[in-house]
């Protein structure tokens, strides 16, 4: 199963970083409608993308902790 982290949205694309730190453009209509920047997407063997909520929450928590430490 392949993993992507949504970095940003540009026009019709979600710009995502894969596990090899390579950026790829995925058309928005191929990802779940409620996908947000920072979400982790999993691609199954059929090429379907789903949001990995657990990993997405972990990423957000790490980012929040880093930001909080900057302002202490």
Backbone bond lengths (Angstrom), bond angles and torsions (degrees), N, CA, C in turn:
res aa  C-N    CA-C-N  psi(-1)  N-CA   C-N-CA  omega(-1)  CA-C   N-CA-C  phi
1 X - - - 1.442 - - 1.534 108.44 -
2 X 1.309 116.74 129.12 1.462 122.31 -177.55 1.527 109.51 -91.76
3 X 1.355 115.98 143.07 1.459 122.35 -179.81 1.521 110.32 -114.13
4 X 1.330 115.12 142.03 1.459 122.46 175.23 1.525 108.82 -134.72
5 X 1.320 116.71 142.43 1.457 121.93 172.87 1.523 106.83 -109.58
6 X 1.333 116.50 127.04 1.461 120.95 -179.65 1.527 108.39 -75.48
7 X 1.319 115.87 116.51 1.463 121.63 179.74 1.526 110.82 -85.78
8 X 1.335 115.88 -46.01 1.468 120.35 -177.58 1.524 108.78 -167.67
9 X 1.325 114.07 172.00 1.460 120.95 175.53 1.519 108.36 -114.42
10 X 1.323 115.67 135.00 1.464 122.43 177.25 1.519 107.94 -135.11
11 X 1.323 116.00 107.66 1.459 119.96 -179.70 1.511 111.32 58.83
12 X 1.316 116.70 -123.31 1.466 121.11 -177.67 1.526 113.04 -87.65
13 X 1.334 117.11 5.55 1.462 120.90 -175.27 1.521 113.20 -114.96
14 X 1.323 114.13 148.07 1.455 122.09 164.39 1.531 104.24 -100.22
15 X 1.323 116.77 120.43 1.463 120.78 178.01 1.524 106.16 -87.53
16 X 1.322 115.69 117.65 1.458 121.88 -172.79 1.521 110.88 -123.45
17 X 1.320 114.81 150.81 1.462 121.09 175.81 1.521 107.84 -107.35
18 X 1.341 116.13 129.54 1.456 118.88 179.73 1.532 110.52 -90.20
19 X 1.294 116.04 -177.32 1.464 121.68 -176.14 1.526 113.31 -65.12
20 X 1.335 116.50 -20.25 1.462 121.38 179.05 1.531 112.06 -93.93
21 X 1.348 116.34 12.05 1.476 122.76 179.89 1.526 112.02 66.84
22 X 1.323 116.80 27.45 1.459 122.44 178.29 1.528 107.82 -104.01
23 X 1.332 116.31 132.38 1.457 120.77 179.15 1.519 110.14 -85.47
24 X 1.326 114.92 134.99 1.455 121.91 178.43 1.526 108.72 -131.90
25 X 1.324 116.28 148.94 1.460 121.68 175.56 1.515 108.79 -98.84
26 X 1.316 115.70 124.99 1.459 121.38 177.62 1.524 106.88 -117.69
27 X 1.320 116.21 127.70 1.459 119.40 -179.79 1.528 110.31 -61.37
28 X 1.331 114.80 136.47 1.467 121.05 -175.75 1.518 113.20 -56.29
29 X 1.330 117.60 -35.20 1.465 118.92 -177.07 1.530 111.94 -67.94
30 X 1.331 117.96 -10.38 1.466 121.35 179.91 1.530 112.91 -92.40
31 X 1.336 116.90 -9.51 1.470 120.48 -178.04 1.532 109.64 -108.83
32 X 1.330 117.70 158.50 1.464 119.77 178.23 1.534 111.01 -57.23
33 X 1.312 116.30 143.52 1.460 122.82 -174.15 1.527 112.53 -61.11
34 X 1.332 117.79 -29.92 1.464 121.10 -176.34 1.533 113.08 -93.28
35 X 1.320 117.89 15.43 1.460 122.41 178.60 1.521 110.21 -66.58
36 X 1.342 115.49 136.06 1.460 121.82 178.76 1.525 109.66 -122.18
37 X 1.337 115.69 163.86 1.465 120.22 174.31 1.521 108.32 -58.55
38 X 1.331 115.81 137.05 1.460 121.34 -179.08 1.512 114.16 93.35
39 X 1.333 117.48 -12.12 1.463 119.90 179.47 1.525 110.81 -70.37
40 X 1.316 114.30 150.02 1.461 121.75 174.76 1.523 107.42 -99.13
41 X 1.320 115.60 125.73 1.462 121.09 178.13 1.519 109.32 -107.86
42 X 1.314 115.40 139.76 1.464 121.66 175.96 1.520 108.57 -112.45
43 X 1.333 115.75 132.27 1.463 120.71 177.11 1.524 108.41 -105.44
44 X 1.330 116.27 122.20 1.463 119.54 179.11 1.521 110.63 -83.03
45 X 1.308 116.06 -178.07 1.468 120.97 -176.13 1.528 113.06 -66.20
46 X 1.339 117.15 -16.52 1.465 121.62 177.47 1.531 112.27 -92.29
47 X 1.337 116.75 0.63 1.457 120.79 -179.38 1.511 114.11 84.28
48 X 1.333 117.71 6.74 1.459 121.40 179.01 1.524 110.05 -82.70
49 X 1.328 115.41 140.30 1.458 121.43 -178.36 1.521 110.80 -106.63
50 X 1.338 115.05 135.75 1.463 121.58 175.05 1.524 107.78 -132.44
51 X 1.327 115.50 157.57 1.463 120.39 177.79 1.519 108.83 -84.70
52 X 1.325 116.37 129.34 1.461 122.46 173.17 1.528 105.99 -89.99
53 X 1.342 116.04 93.61 1.465 121.14 -173.79 1.525 112.36 -62.32
54 X 1.315 117.92 -39.29 1.463 120.99 -178.08 1.529 110.65 -62.89
55 X 1.324 117.23 -49.12 1.464 120.94 179.22 1.524 110.88 -66.29
56 X 1.328 117.44 -39.11 1.467 120.86 178.27 1.521 110.68 -60.37
57 X 1.335 117.14 -43.14 1.469 121.05 178.32 1.525 111.28 -64.71
58 X 1.330 117.73 -39.84 1.465 121.37 177.89 1.529 110.94 -62.54
59 X 1.326 116.89 -42.21 1.467 121.48 178.98 1.519 109.65 -62.06
60 X 1.324 117.14 -47.06 1.469 120.47 179.81 1.526 111.36 -60.97
61 X 1.322 116.87 -40.47 1.469 121.01 179.82 1.530 110.59 -64.34
62 X 1.337 117.70 -42.48 1.477 120.95 178.28 1.515 110.93 -62.56
63 X 1.323 116.86 -43.09 1.462 120.69 179.71 1.528 110.25 -64.89
64 X 1.329 116.61 -42.94 1.465 121.14 179.28 1.529 110.33 -61.02
65 X 1.332 117.08 -42.67 1.472 121.06 179.30 1.522 111.20 -63.34
66 X 1.329 116.91 -41.72 1.466 120.35 178.82 1.520 111.09 -64.18
67 X 1.322 116.95 -42.56 1.467 120.44 179.28 1.518 110.41 -65.51
68 X 1.345 117.08 -42.29 1.459 120.32 178.89 1.520 111.73 -60.71
69 X 1.341 117.07 -38.58 1.467 120.12 -178.90 1.523 111.41 -69.17
70 X 1.322 118.11 -25.38 1.466 121.16 177.71 1.518 111.60 -68.84
71 X 1.315 117.78 -28.16 1.449 121.76 -174.45 1.521 113.35 -105.40
72 X 1.318 117.95 13.85 1.467 120.91 177.86 1.501 111.09 -85.22
